[in-house]
Amino acid sequence: MLRWMTFSVTRILGALICVALATMGFAQSQQTASANAERTIAERLAREGDDYDARVAVLTMTERELAARQDRETSARLSLLRLRALARVLEKIPFGKGQDQPYVAFLRANYGRWDYDEPGGAWLVRHEAIVALHDEYHDTKAAEPIAWFMLKTGLEGECEGYLACYVRCRNALDGKYLRWHPDGAHAIEVVAGVKSLLESLSSGMLPPDSFDPRHDCKELMDAVVPLRAAVSATRSLDRSVVIAGLDKLATPCR
């Protein structure tokens, strides 16, 4: 009897080990397939010669992969790839053709994910959609790349020589990146970009009526104060120069 029980226990343990090994093998296979898919998507996003249909196909592939993934890190990476793929499709919509097929159907299907940049005559991934994605995956390794994508995508509209607008846009993009990731991979580069803007603004590039302290101080200070704080939190060697430049801009409002 004891020998039979020992044999049964051995068989059960052996079966459990086989199941565990099979499960591990399946998980590893899934991870490999996911990594290969991400690599393929990234490579196709980097191609410049693809036409509209080819770029839609990459977006469809990305969405299919995203729907099949469960772990948070993979979902974060694929969600960023989806927005990047969307941006690549939007680039291929010809000027003035947004109401024509197949573009109008695509824009309707992705409503809420894009904005139209009137001065540039082009569609951009909506700023709020990227911010929402970062909020959702702020605790993942993809958070910083999402923030960088947000900054590089930019905002729709044109400041048209209005000083406070330039600073407001920098705070909405560069300032937001630095508030999210003061030690991020691109933090030094971002601070350098703010420095470059301040140098341009102080070089006389704007018309004399670009700023009126009687009316424009609130908008300017609403951007200068948080942008200054964001730059202060970094380790950039340009930090003190940028802070001084922002303080100089704010002088008429103090």
C-alpha positions as CSV (number, residue, x, y, z in Angstrom):
1,M,0.0,0.0,0.0
2,L,2.8,2.4,1.0
3,R,4.6,1.6,-2.2
4,W,1.5,2.3,-4.3
5,M,1.0,5.7,-2.5
6,T,4.6,6.6,-3.1
7,F,4.3,5.8,-6.8
8,S,1.1,7.9,-7.1
9,V,2.6,10.9,-5.3
10,T,5.6,10.6,-7.6
11,R,3.4,10.6,-10.7
12,I,1.4,13.6,-9.5
13,L,4.6,15.5,-8.7
14,G,5.9,14.6,-12.1
15,A,2.8,15.8,-13.8
16,L,2.8,19.1,-11.9
17,I,6.5,19.7,-12.9
18,C,5.6,19.1,-16.5
19,V,2.7,21.6,-16.3
20,A,5.0,24.1,-14.7
21,L,7.7,23.7,-17.3
22,A,5.1,23.9,-20.1
23,T,3.7,27.1,-18.6
24,M,7.2,28.6,-18.3
25,G,7.9,27.6,-21.9
26,F,4.7,29.2,-23.1
27,A,5.4,32.4,-21.2
28,Q,8.9,32.6,-22.6
29,S,7.5,32.0,-26.1
30,Q,5.0,34.8,-25.6
31,Q,7.8,37.2,-24.4
32,T,9.9,36.3,-27.4
33,A,7.0,36.8,-29.8
34,S,6.2,40.2,-28.2
35,A,9.8,41.4,-28.4
36,N,9.9,40.4,-32.0
37,A,6.7,42.2,-32.8
38,E,7.8,45.3,-31.1
39,R,11.1,45.2,-33.0
40,T,9.3,44.8,-36.3
41,I,6.9,47.7,-35.5
42,A,9.8,50.0,-34.5
43,E,11.7,49.1,-37.7
44,R,8.7,49.8,-39.9
45,L,8.0,53.1,-38.1
46,A,11.5,54.2,-38.9
47,R,11.0,53.7,-42.6
48,E,10.5,56.9,-44.6
49,G,9.3,55.4,-47.9
50,D,6.1,53.8,-46.7
51,D,2.9,55.2,-48.2
52,Y,-0.4,55.8,-46.4
53,D,-1.7,52.2,-46.6
54,A,1.6,50.8,-45.4
55,R,1.5,53.1,-42.3
56,V,-2.1,52.2,-41.6
57,A,-1.0,48.5,-41.7
58,V,1.7,49.2,-39.1
59,L,-0.9,50.9,-36.8
60,T,-3.3,48.0,-37.2
61,M,-0.5,45.5,-36.3
62,T,0.4,47.6,-33.3
63,E,-3.2,47.6,-32.1
64,R,-3.5,43.9,-32.6
65,E,-0.4,43.3,-30.5
66,L,-1.6,45.6,-27.8
67,A,-4.9,43.8,-27.5
68,A,-3.1,40.5,-27.0
69,R,-0.7,41.7,-24.2
70,Q,-1.4,41.7,-20.5
71,D,1.7,42.7,-18.6
72,R,1.9,46.4,-17.8
73,E,5.4,47.2,-19.1
74,T,4.6,45.6,-22.5
75,S,1.3,47.4,-22.7
76,A,3.0,50.7,-22.0
77,R,5.6,50.2,-24.7
78,L,3.0,49.1,-27.3
79,S,0.7,52.0,-26.3
80,L,3.5,54.4,-27.1
81,L,4.2,52.6,-30.4
82,R,0.5,52.9,-31.2
83,L,0.6,56.7,-30.9
84,R,3.8,56.8,-32.8
85,A,2.2,54.7,-35.6
86,L,-0.8,57.1,-35.5
87,A,1.5,60.0,-36.0
88,R,3.1,58.4,-39.0
89,V,-0.3,57.8,-40.6
90,L,-1.4,61.4,-39.9
91,E,1.8,62.6,-41.7
92,K,0.6,61.0,-44.9
93,I,-2.8,62.8,-45.0
94,P,-2.3,65.3,-47.9
95,F,-3.1,69.0,-47.2
96,G,-6.7,69.8,-47.7
97,K,-7.7,66.1,-48.1
98,G,-9.1,65.5,-44.7
99,Q,-12.7,65.3,-46.0
100,D,-11.8,62.8,-48.7
101,Q,-11.7,59.0,-48.5
102,P,-9.9,57.1,-47.1
103,Y,-8.7,59.8,-44.8
104,V,-12.0,61.0,-43.5
105,A,-12.9,57.5,-42.4
106,F,-9.6,57.1,-40.6
107,L,-9.9,60.5,-38.9
108,R,-13.4,59.6,-37.7
109,A,-12.3,56.3,-36.4
110,N,-9.5,57.9,-34.4
111,Y,-11.5,61.0,-33.3
112,G,-10.1,62.3,-30.0
113,R,-6.6,61.2,-30.7
114,W,-5.6,64.0,-33.1
115,D,-5.7,67.7,-33.5
116,Y,-5.5,69.8,-36.7
117,D,-2.7,72.3,-36.8
118,E,-4.2,75.1,-38.8
119,P,-0.9,77.1,-39.5
120,G,0.9,74.0,-40.5
121,G,-2.0,72.4,-42.4
122,A,-1.3,69.0,-40.8
123,W,-2.7,66.6,-38.2
124,L,-0.9,65.9,-35.0
125,V,-1.4,63.4,-32.2
126,R,-3.4,65.2,-29.6
127,H,-1.4,66.6,-26.7
128,E,-4.0,65.5,-24.2
129,A,-4.0,61.9,-25.5
130,I,-0.2,61.7,-24.9
131,V,-0.5,63.2,-21.4
132,A,-3.3,60.7,-20.6
133,L,-1.1,57.9,-21.7
134,H,1.8,59.1,-19.5
135,D,-0.6,59.4,-16.6
136,E,-1.7,55.8,-17.1
137,Y,1.8,54.4,-17.3
138,H,3.8,57.0,-15.2
139,D,5.3,54.1,-13.1
140,T,6.7,52.1,-16.1
141,K,10.0,52.3,-18.0
142,A,8.1,53.7,-21.0
143,A,7.1,56.8,-19.1
144,E,10.1,58.9,-20.1
145,P,9.9,57.9,-23.8
146,I,6.2,58.9,-23.7
147,A,7.1,62.3,-22.2
148,W,9.8,62.8,-24.9
149,F,7.2,61.9,-27.6
150,M,4.9,64.4,-26.1
151,L,7.5,67.1,-26.3
152,K,8.6,66.3,-29.8
153,T,5.1,66.1,-31.1
154,G,4.4,69.7,-30.0
155,L,1.2,71.7,-29.9
156,E,-1.1,72.9,-32.6
157,G,-1.3,76.6,-33.3
158,E,1.2,79.5,-33.8
159,C,2.3,82.2,-31.4
160,E,2.7,84.8,-34.1
161,G,5.3,86.9,-32.3
162,Y,3.5,86.9,-28.9
163,L,6.1,86.6,-26.2
164,A,3.9,85.1,-23.5
165,C,2.7,82.5,-25.9
166,Y,6.2,81.2,-26.6
167,V,6.9,80.8,-22.9
168,R,3.5,79.2,-22.2
169,C,4.1,76.6,-24.9
170,R,7.6,75.9,-23.5
171,N,6.1,75.4,-20.1
172,A,3.4,73.1,-21.5
173,L,6.0,70.9,-23.3
174,D,9.5,71.3,-21.9
175,G,8.2,72.3,-18.4
176,K,5.9,69.3,-18.3
177,Y,8.7,66.9,-19.3
178,L,11.0,68.3,-16.6
179,R,8.3,68.1,-14.0
180,W,7.7,64.5,-14.9
181,H,11.3,63.5,-15.3
182,P,13.8,66.0,-13.9
183,D,16.5,63.4,-14.2
184,G,15.2,61.9,-17.5
185,A,17.3,60.8,-20.4
186,H,16.6,64.1,-22.3
187,A,16.5,66.5,-19.3
188,I,19.8,68.2,-20.2
189,E,18.7,68.6,-23.8
190,V,15.3,70.0,-22.7
191,V,16.9,72.6,-20.5
192,A,19.3,73.5,-23.3
193,G,16.2,74.0,-25.6
194,V,14.7,76.4,-23.1
195,K,18.0,78.3,-22.9
196,S,18.0,78.6,-26.7
197,L,14.5,80.0,-26.7
198,L,15.4,82.6,-24.1
199,E,18.4,83.7,-26.1
200,S,16.2,84.1,-29.2
201,L,13.6,86.1,-27.2
202,S,16.2,88.4,-25.9
203,S,17.9,89.0,-29.2
204,G,15.2,91.3,-30.6
205,M,13.5,88.7,-32.8
206,L,10.1,89.8,-31.6
207,P,8.3,93.1,-32.5
208,P,8.1,95.9,-29.9
209,D,4.5,95.2,-29.3
210,S,5.0,91.4,-28.6
211,F,4.5,92.0,-24.8
212,D,2.3,94.5,-23.0
213,P,2.7,94.2,-19.2
214,R,-0.7,95.8,-18.7
215,H,-2.4,92.8,-20.2
216,D,0.1,90.0,-20.7
217,C,1.6,89.6,-17.2
218,K,-0.8,86.9,-16.0
219,E,-0.2,84.6,-18.9
220,L,3.5,85.2,-18.8
221,M,3.9,84.6,-15.0
222,D,1.6,81.5,-15.2
223,A,4.2,80.0,-17.4
224,V,7.4,81.5,-16.0
225,V,6.8,80.4,-12.4
226,P,6.3,76.6,-13.0
227,L,8.9,76.5,-15.8
228,R,11.4,78.1,-13.5
229,A,10.6,75.5,-10.8
230,A,10.9,72.7,-13.3
231,V,14.3,73.8,-14.5
232,S,15.5,74.3,-10.9
233,A,14.8,70.7,-10.1
234,T,17.2,69.4,-12.8
235,R,21.0,68.9,-12.7
236,S,21.7,70.8,-15.9
237,L,24.8,73.0,-16.0
238,D,22.6,75.5,-17.9
239,R,20.2,75.7,-15.0
240,S,21.4,79.0,-13.4
241,V,21.5,80.7,-16.8
242,V,18.0,79.6,-17.7
243,I,16.6,80.7,-14.3
244,A,18.3,84.1,-14.7
245,G,16.8,84.4,-18.2
246,L,13.3,83.6,-16.9
247,D,13.7,86.1,-14.1
248,K,14.7,88.7,-16.6
249,L,11.6,88.0,-18.7
250,A,9.4,88.4,-15.6
251,T,11.0,91.7,-14.5
252,P,8.2,93.9,-16.0
253,C,5.6,91.9,-14.1
254,R,7.2,92.3,-10.6
